[in-house]
Amino acid sequence: MKTTKIFFLILAAMVAGLSSCSLEEEPYGFYSEDNFYQTEGDARAAINYAFATLTYIEYSRALYFLGDMPTELITTKGDASVDNRALNMWRIDNFDTNGTLVNFFKYSYIAINRANAVIKKMPDTPIDQQLKDQYLGEAYFLRAYNYFCLTRNFGLVPLHDGVVETLEQTSAPLAANMDAIYDMMIADCEQAEALLPVYNAPVMGRVDRVAAQALLAKIYLYAASAKEHNVPLYRDMTRDVTAMYGEATKYGARVLGIDPAYPQNTYFFELNLLDIYSVDNFSGNENIFLMSMDRTGESEGQYSKISKMFIPYVDGATIWLRQGDSDSFIKSHDGWGEYRTEIDFYNSFEEGDLRKEHLIASKVYNASGAVTAEWKADGSGKLLYPFCRKYIDPQFDGDKTSTRPILLRFTDIAMTYAEAAGPTGEAYQVMNFIRQRAGLGNLPSDLPLEEFRERVYRERIYEMAYEADRMYDIRRWGRIGEIKEVVDAGLTESQYSFYPIPQSEINLNPSLR
């Protein structure tokens, strides 16, 4: 596993960097005690500043290029950047310098340092204790969330539990092992759970106690399944697999509201698939953690272009999409065709699956409801590919939209609970609801444990498609070696298990060479 340089010599101005097409940041110095938070406004600005870094990760397109592009779900266009084609085709000779990997690594650590600043300084800030606890809890959550994202992609990474304020503090060694990383993430989430309230309704771009419980469920499930499936680094963890599945079940039950000691009446299943992804439904039942992006923003990152990435170019004009089986339509711009549905995946859905029929568009219409373009298997249609329509904003303003990544979704945690719990009555109820909502029949009853978990794993492919999640299921189940491009490239387990730490970071860290 390669070593790393933590890119913490400086912090960066969030908004200024987003006003241009460059992701470069201008240095302005370390955090210092002069930046102490004196007012409620200072404290709120500090935690907002930490959350804001997540939009950089989306702006650099890392979410979907790491979470979905290397899998069987999507491919990219032929004239995509060299870095993006490399991720799509598993050209590992590019990975040391790959810009998407560099940006993901860099901005994850910037987010961690901003969270660490809040954790250090908030306790002494003279504000209301309830607000202080909330902001501290959110900072602990953010630190754990970013380490979870880093370790899923890069394996062992350096751990920073304090603010980087001097040059010497930038050269940290790798964590000794996965246990050390998971100990920190779990402790942070437990702190967040203890400090955070439960909101009366989801709050866009922020998190509450249920988000901490959701992240704990995912963290425990990831480690349990990765160790059970003999994934490198995880196979050496000292934590017991059965115990970790038990913890994932426990925290998943809290999210689902079935643990009477942890009641919550904020998050539920949406009954209609399209309602999950409505940009106007940002306080929707499923949105445990929703990235904050809005069409009214002044620069990209504040607003979103995610929809442009999924939708193909049609006529350079407004298109219209049918709303499920109804005779109503919503409008959208057409797009750039960067994230293209793999046809084998499109054809793999069960007959009648509404997640295919309602959430993947194979036809576009005009305002009168007449078909203007469609995808046909023989290539005679005008659409290049059937496209994901989870990210549609009918109130788009040019390229500016309010389409937002859902970072933690209720259904995701419900399936996390089911996989961890195994074939219990509650787990069957969860999975059967998800399938019924998709227009499908129930799972077979009385499945043995391994087969039940396999069925949950398979169901996640279709439920979580295009949500930057698929690659992490493949990773924790130890199945990267089955990806076609990995097989074609003849890669070994040591080559594909984790992305290498960017070489530019290694070059700058003398303690880790």
C-alpha atoms as one frame of an Amber mdcrd trajectory, in Angstrom:
protein
   0.000   0.000   0.000   1.456   3.343  -0.981   2.168   6.052   1.522   0.974
   9.613   1.421   1.452  13.300   2.044  -1.460  15.029   3.736  -2.133  18.128
   1.712  -2.669  20.355   4.721  -0.105  23.096   4.339  -2.991  25.454   3.705
  -6.709  25.738   3.835  -8.659  27.278   0.993 -11.465  29.686   0.318 -14.504
  27.675  -0.737 -16.541  30.136  -2.712 -13.689  31.931  -4.448 -12.384  28.718
  -5.950 -15.747  27.761  -7.371 -16.131  30.945  -9.394 -13.923  29.581 -12.150
 -13.420  26.219 -13.837 -10.212  25.581 -11.886 -10.056  23.514  -8.713  -6.786
  25.151  -7.661  -6.860  26.904  -4.281  -4.826  29.895  -3.144  -2.978  29.527
   0.176  -3.680  31.950   2.988  -2.142  30.247   6.008  -2.776  27.773   8.781
  -5.585  27.817  11.271  -4.568  29.711  14.384  -5.995  30.663  17.741  -6.783
  34.080  16.236  -9.624  32.373  14.395 -11.455  31.637  17.650 -15.248  31.605
  17.326 -16.705  34.439  19.390 -20.346  34.489  18.315 -23.131  32.180  17.225
 -22.602  33.475  13.694 -18.895  32.572  13.830 -19.710  29.063  15.021 -22.373
  28.532  12.372 -20.031  29.803   9.657 -17.325  27.382  10.811 -19.508  24.284
  10.553 -20.978  25.495   7.244 -17.425  25.918   5.973 -16.685  22.296   6.824
 -19.825  21.010   5.093 -19.125  23.175   2.044 -16.052  21.142   1.119 -18.307
  18.253   0.031 -19.492  20.263  -2.949 -15.894  20.456  -4.187 -15.819  16.667
  -4.318 -18.965  16.646  -6.461 -17.665  19.506  -8.622 -14.529  17.484  -9.387
 -16.915  14.657 -10.482 -15.278  12.250  -8.045 -18.509  10.925  -6.504 -19.792
   9.143  -9.589 -16.450   8.448 -11.234 -15.342   6.521  -8.138 -18.696   5.202
  -6.961 -20.305   4.049 -10.226 -18.062   4.514 -13.272 -15.667   1.576 -12.604
 -18.654  -0.832 -12.385 -21.161  -2.482 -14.693 -23.665   0.368 -14.297 -22.265
   3.116 -16.473 -19.519   3.934 -18.921 -18.280   7.259 -20.231 -18.125   8.919
 -23.634 -15.240   8.289 -25.976 -13.900  11.818 -25.780 -13.966  12.008 -21.986
 -10.781  13.130 -20.246  -7.851  10.732 -20.042  -8.257  10.512 -16.269 -11.938
   9.626 -16.456 -11.426   7.033 -19.198  -8.684   5.494 -17.065 -11.035   5.039
 -14.110 -13.692   3.600 -16.388 -11.310   1.119 -18.009  -9.160   0.334 -14.930
  -5.962   1.636 -16.518  -3.970   1.539 -13.319  -0.828   3.060 -14.858  -2.719
   6.385 -14.710  -3.930   6.100 -11.119  -0.852   7.584  -9.388  -1.474  10.930
 -11.076  -5.205  10.684 -11.830  -6.781  14.106 -11.295 -10.076  12.718 -10.002
  -8.281  10.649  -7.363  -6.021  13.587  -6.457  -8.987  15.911  -5.935 -11.008
  13.353  -3.978  -8.104  12.692  -1.640  -7.238  16.363  -1.252 -10.694  17.727
  -0.542 -11.571  14.898   1.819  -8.646  15.917   3.999  -9.505  19.597   3.755
 -12.973  18.668   5.058 -11.373  16.682   7.883  -9.168  19.601   8.886 -12.124
  21.982   8.903 -14.051  19.526  11.077 -11.056  19.217  13.391 -10.976  22.996
  13.780 -14.600  22.961  14.935 -13.920  20.072  17.329 -10.976  21.952  18.852
 -12.500  25.393  19.202 -16.225  24.913  19.653 -16.130  23.778  23.319 -14.804
  27.183  24.411 -17.133  29.230  22.215 -19.563  31.346  24.286 -22.823  30.272
  22.644 -25.918  28.342  23.684 -24.976  24.802  24.791 -27.595  23.169  22.587
 -26.148  24.819  19.467 -22.622  24.044  20.629 -23.495  20.354  20.956 -25.146
  20.329  17.550 -22.160  21.871  15.763 -19.719  19.611  17.601 -21.793  16.564
  16.726 -21.868  17.564  13.083 -18.094  18.030  13.072 -17.537  14.556  14.526
 -19.919  13.151  11.913 -18.083  14.925   9.076 -14.700  13.665  10.204 -15.980
  10.090  10.327 -17.819  10.433   7.022 -14.738  11.679   5.168 -12.486   9.011
   6.670 -15.046   6.395   5.637 -14.954   7.718   2.074 -11.151   7.772   2.066
 -10.543   4.320   3.501 -13.091   2.666   1.188 -11.096   3.951  -1.775  -7.485
   4.109  -0.600  -7.292   1.555   2.216  -4.913   2.669   4.955  -4.710   6.461
   5.227  -3.173   8.840   7.779  -5.280   9.790  10.789  -5.505  13.389  11.966
  -7.444  13.983  15.172  -6.310  17.582  15.523  -6.037  20.713  13.415  -3.006
  20.997  11.154  -1.423  24.294  12.189   2.292  23.757  11.500   4.380  22.324
   8.701   5.503  19.419  10.878   1.920  18.319  11.447   1.394  17.670   7.739
   3.666  14.613   7.670   1.615  11.936   9.372   2.197   8.197   8.934  -0.431
   5.800   7.692  -2.776   4.302  10.225  -1.255   1.144  11.653  -4.160  -0.995
  10.443  -7.859  -0.953   9.614  -8.764  -1.402  13.267  -7.219   1.986  14.048
  -9.218   3.733  11.319 -12.468   2.049  12.307 -11.879   2.753  16.005 -11.685
   6.452  15.178 -14.691   6.515  12.858 -16.855   4.582  15.293 -15.846   6.768
  18.251 -16.617   9.904  16.215 -20.047   8.607  15.217 -20.838   7.623  18.797
 -19.920  11.156  19.875 -22.132  12.558  17.125 -25.040  10.339  18.151 -24.734
  11.517  21.746 -24.541  15.214  20.852 -26.964  15.641  17.963 -30.732  16.112
  18.130 -33.234  14.473  15.795 -34.705  17.037  13.423 -38.458  17.334  12.953
 -37.866  17.308   9.188 -34.762  16.634   7.059 -32.511  19.686   6.691 -30.703
  19.987   3.373 -26.936  19.882   3.699 -26.908  19.166   7.450 -27.084  16.060
   9.633 -28.750  14.967  12.853 -28.611  11.994  15.228 -30.198   9.642  12.699
 -27.423  10.441  10.205 -24.832   9.418  12.810 -26.710   6.157  13.392 -26.985
   5.598   9.637 -23.259   6.101   9.154 -22.494   3.737  12.033 -24.693   1.071
  10.432 -22.838   1.448   7.116 -19.413   1.488   8.781 -20.087  -1.718  10.705
 -21.655  -3.491   7.720 -18.766  -2.514   5.466 -16.155  -3.900   7.838 -18.149
  -7.056   8.629 -18.779  -7.991   5.010 -15.271  -7.017   3.890 -13.676  -9.199
   6.561 -16.102 -12.049   5.869 -15.245 -11.885   2.148 -11.497 -11.813   2.818
 -10.826  -8.323   1.433  -7.177  -7.259   1.902  -6.504  -5.250   5.082  -9.977
  -6.118   6.392  -9.097  -9.793   6.660  -6.557  -8.853   9.356  -8.974  -6.841
  11.507  -9.309  -8.041  15.092 -13.006  -7.147  15.340 -15.325 -10.137  15.160
 -17.467 -10.445  12.015 -20.601 -11.599  13.834 -20.286  -8.823  16.393 -19.905
  -6.209  13.644 -22.997  -7.505  11.847 -24.763  -7.215  15.188 -23.717  -3.578
  15.567 -24.853  -2.794  12.009 -28.198  -4.382  12.847 -28.469  -2.360  16.072
 -27.793   1.008  14.476 -29.874   0.180  11.413 -32.803  -0.584  13.721 -32.409
   2.843  15.317 -32.598   4.500  11.902 -35.681   2.482  10.998 -37.354   3.528
  14.249 -37.877  -0.044  15.435 -35.708   0.342  18.535 -38.087   1.754  21.188
 -35.179   3.326  23.060 -34.366   5.494  20.018 -37.656   6.708  18.547 -37.631
   8.850  15.432 -40.540  10.074  13.331 -38.648  12.022  10.690 -37.347   9.506
   8.154 -39.414   6.879   6.340 -39.802   5.119   3.028 -41.249   7.197   0.224
 -44.206   5.370  -1.288 -43.507   6.573  -4.827 -40.133   6.168  -6.513 -40.255
   9.507  -8.312 -40.883  11.365  -5.042 -37.503  10.220  -3.715 -35.678  12.243
  -6.357 -37.878  15.327  -6.688 -35.634  18.386  -6.341 -38.519  20.210  -4.685
 -38.770  17.451  -2.064 -35.509  18.295  -0.279 -37.265  17.644   3.030 -38.460
  14.291   1.749 -38.813  11.255   3.975 -35.706   9.496   2.668 -33.178  12.335
   2.816 -31.032  11.558   5.845 -28.041  13.427   4.361 -28.533  15.452   1.197
 -25.772  17.577  -0.332 -26.619  21.275  -0.333 -26.736  22.613  -3.907 -29.284
  24.992  -5.398 -29.943  26.569  -8.801 -29.847  30.025  -7.213 -26.138  29.657
  -6.452 -23.706  32.008  -8.120 -21.024  29.513  -9.062 -20.776  25.796  -9.814
 -20.602  23.835  -6.595 -23.226  26.146  -5.143 -25.475  24.984  -7.970 -25.302
  21.606  -9.709 -24.741  20.262 -13.214 -25.163  16.604 -12.266 -28.160  16.216
 -14.567 -26.086  17.377 -17.535 -23.689  14.507 -16.905 -26.357  11.784 -17.098
 -28.576  13.110 -19.893 -27.444  12.653 -23.514 -27.311  15.474 -26.030 -30.571
  15.477 -27.971 -31.139  18.770 -29.787 -29.491  21.261 -27.492 -32.935  22.273
 -26.293 -35.565  21.562 -23.684 -36.803  17.983 -23.459 -39.823  16.554 -21.667
 -40.071  13.315 -19.681 -43.122  11.272 -18.794 -43.864  10.989 -15.083 -44.147
   7.242 -14.473 -47.277   5.738 -15.984 -49.171   9.022 -15.897 -49.978  11.382
 -18.740 -48.078  14.213 -17.062 -44.654  15.396 -18.150 -41.837  17.474 -16.696
 -39.245  19.425 -18.607 -35.462  19.263 -18.477 -32.477  20.465 -20.424 -30.624
  17.869 -22.460 -27.044  17.086 -21.532 -23.446  16.199 -22.251 -23.684  12.403
 -22.125 -20.769  11.807 -19.749 -22.358   9.092 -17.559 -23.796   6.560 -20.007
 -25.911   3.581 -18.977 -24.364   0.225 -19.827 -26.879  -1.618 -21.999 -26.170
  -4.988 -20.356 -27.116  -3.438 -17.019 -30.258  -1.886 -18.520 -31.280  -5.293
 -19.855 -30.622  -7.065 -16.541 -33.642  -5.672 -14.641 -36.479  -8.043 -13.780
 -39.514  -7.733 -16.011 -41.805  -4.989 -14.711 -39.234  -3.355 -12.422 -40.417
   0.241 -12.023 -36.889   1.356 -11.181 -36.123   0.710 -14.834 -39.406   1.923
 -16.282 -39.762   5.085 -14.174 -36.174   6.045 -13.273 -34.406   5.320 -16.563
 -35.665   7.219 -19.606 -35.654   5.566 -23.017 -37.825   8.242 -24.655 -38.017
  12.013 -24.591 -40.994  14.113 -25.594 -41.998  17.622 -26.570 -44.344  19.820
 -24.553 -47.348  18.270 -26.335 -46.369  14.744 -25.289 -45.129  13.564 -28.691
 -41.995  11.391 -28.772 -39.068  13.332 -30.223 -36.273  10.854 -29.560 -35.927
   7.323 -28.199 -33.383   4.605 -27.617 -33.689   1.398 -29.618 -31.598  -1.715
 -29.204 -30.898  -1.913 -32.916 -29.359   1.538 -32.910 -32.048   3.129 -35.034
 -33.331   5.416 -32.279 -32.210   8.994 -31.846 -31.088   8.569 -28.219 -27.573
   7.226 -27.760 -28.508   5.315 -24.603 -31.313   5.040 -22.038 -30.404   7.510
 -19.314 -30.796   7.896 -15.563 -33.491  10.421 -14.709 -33.033  10.474 -10.960
 -31.446  13.902 -11.391 -33.977  16.165 -13.110 -34.781  19.789 -12.289 -37.794
  21.144 -14.197 -36.960  24.658 -12.946 -33.430  24.602 -14.371 -31.812  27.928
 -15.178 -29.570  27.258 -18.152 -26.964  24.826 -16.833 -27.833  25.640 -13.210
 -29.930  23.054 -11.352 -30.842  21.960  -7.846 -30.093  18.285  -8.529 -28.234
  17.008  -5.475 -26.441  13.792  -4.524 -28.185  11.898  -1.734 -25.313  10.924
   0.547 -27.367   8.865   3.037 -30.814   7.592   2.087 -33.368   5.809   4.255
 -33.781   2.883   1.850 -30.009   2.402   1.742 -29.933   2.044   5.531 -32.998
  -0.207   5.471 -31.103  -2.567   3.152 -28.006  -2.206   5.337 -30.105  -3.346
   8.280 -31.583  -6.260   6.312 -28.212  -7.514   5.090 -26.712  -7.310   8.569
 -29.693  -8.882  10.365 -30.147 -11.737   7.921 -33.479 -13.467   7.197 -35.487
 -12.211  10.170 -39.112 -11.202   9.950 -38.234  -7.496  10.106 -35.558  -7.856
   7.409 -38.012  -9.634   5.110 -40.556  -6.861   5.682 -37.968  -4.260   4.660
 -36.868  -6.073   1.524 -40.376  -7.006   0.448 -41.539  -3.401   0.770 -38.647
  -2.223  -1.409 -39.467  -4.824  -4.046 -43.202  -4.126  -3.909 -42.561  -0.413
  -4.373 -40.604  -1.354  -7.480 -43.546  -3.399  -8.766 -41.965  -6.777  -7.997
 -42.929  -9.786  -5.918 -41.595 -10.739  -2.500 -38.334 -12.511  -1.890 -38.594
 -16.284  -1.503 -39.330 -17.158   2.107 -37.043 -19.151   4.403 -33.815 -18.302
   2.585 -30.640 -19.413   4.380 -28.460 -16.606   5.733 -25.868 -16.522   2.952
 -28.461 -16.637   0.203 -30.567 -13.936   1.868 -27.560 -11.623   2.066 -26.757
 -12.378  -1.559 -30.305 -11.375  -2.524 -29.961  -8.099  -0.612 -26.646  -7.469
  -2.378 -28.344  -8.058  -5.734 -31.284  -5.826  -4.844 -28.920  -2.990  -3.988
 -27.620  -2.961  -7.560 -30.988  -1.795  -8.878 -32.176   0.268  -5.932 -28.963
   2.263  -5.498 -28.015   2.555  -9.176 -26.573   5.942 -10.184 -26.162   7.026
  -6.543 -22.362   6.597  -6.333 -22.681   3.472  -4.195 -22.210   0.387  -6.373
 -18.407   0.264  -6.352 -18.337   0.125  -2.565 -20.647  -2.879  -2.466 -18.361
  -4.615  -4.954 -15.319  -3.694  -2.868 -16.665  -4.923   0.470 -17.883  -8.180
  -1.095 -14.419  -8.810  -2.549 -15.681  -8.931  -6.137 -13.592  -6.332  -7.929
 -11.745  -9.182  -9.627 -14.999 -10.084 -11.423 -15.353  -6.715 -13.190 -14.882
  -7.230 -16.935 -12.312  -4.472 -17.375 -10.307  -5.784 -14.419 -10.341  -9.287
 -15.903  -9.383  -7.971 -19.349  -6.500  -5.993 -17.866  -5.206  -9.044 -16.001
  -4.956  -7.141 -12.719  -3.965  -8.846  -9.490  -5.633  -8.457  -6.103  -2.869
  -6.152  -4.903  -3.391  -3.931  -7.958  -7.154  -3.542  -7.795  -8.049  -3.763
  -4.095  -7.477  -0.045  -3.414  -6.552   3.000  -5.417  -2.963   4.142  -4.886
  -2.357   7.269  -2.861  -1.548  10.064  -5.354   2.156  10.181  -6.128   2.246
  13.959  -5.695   1.263  13.466  -2.064   3.889  10.781  -1.492   6.627  12.984
  -2.920   5.916  15.667  -0.324   5.912  13.488   2.777   9.433  12.504   3.838
   8.211  10.472   6.803   6.271   8.055   4.607   8.498   7.379   1.615
